[in-house]
Amino acid sequence: MTYERLVEIIAAQLNLDSSKVKEEANLKDLGADSLDVFQIMITLEEELGIEVSPAKAEKIRTVGQLWKLTQELDAGRQ
């Protein structure tokens, strides 16, 4: 998965222009509630064939943290 694809997923879920989704942006500041974060995680799991534990998902606050987690989990399945 590319960073651009992650931005597309977040922007689509939050109904935002992708230019507003920056690595340092806090997901809540972008308008994400817990259901939005859950939906983003489900999409990532489906696209990458990974499983994000609830404990790890709860720690995600920024787009950058989500990107790092995605990279770690994607690398772990290969």
N, C-alpha and C positions, 0 to 999 in steps of 0.2 A: 504494500500500500504506500502511496505517496502522501506527502504532507498536503498537497493540493486536494487529494481525494478526501482526506480527513476534514479539511476546511469545507469542502462541498457537503459532506454529511452533516456537519455542525450547522452550517448556514441553512441547509434545507430543513432540518429539524426545528430550528429557531426562527425560520422565515426571515432571514437576514440576507443582505448583500454580502457575498463572500469577502469583499474588501474590508469589512468590519471585524472579521475573525482574524485576530492577530495572536501570535504565539504567547504573548504575555497577558492576553485578555483573560479575565476571570469569567468562568462560564455563567455564574449568577449575574454578573454585570452585563453580560450579553442577553440576559433574560431567561436563562435556563432554570427551570425548577427541577426537583428530583425526578419527576416523570420524564422530562426532556433528557436528562442525563442517562436515565435507564434506557430510553429509546435509542440514544446514540450508542450506548454500550451494546445493545442487541444488534444494531446494524453492523457494528465492528465485528462482533462475534460471528455473525452470519457471513460477512464478506471474507473474513480472514480464517474462519474455521478455528477460532480460539475460544477460550472461556475466561471471562474476567470475573474474578472472585468478588463478592460483595464487599469484602474488607478493602480490597484494592480500589474498587470503584468509589467507595466513600471518601477516599483520600484525594481524589482528583478535584482540583480547584481551577486549574488554568488549562488553556488549550495546549500549552507546552508540556504540562504534566501528562495530559492525555496522549499526546504524540509520543512522549518517551515510553509510557506504558505500552502503547500499541507496538512500538518498535521492539521492546523487550519480549513481549508475548509472541509476536510474529517470528522473531529470531529463534525463540525457544521451540517452536513447532517444526522448524526446518531441519 
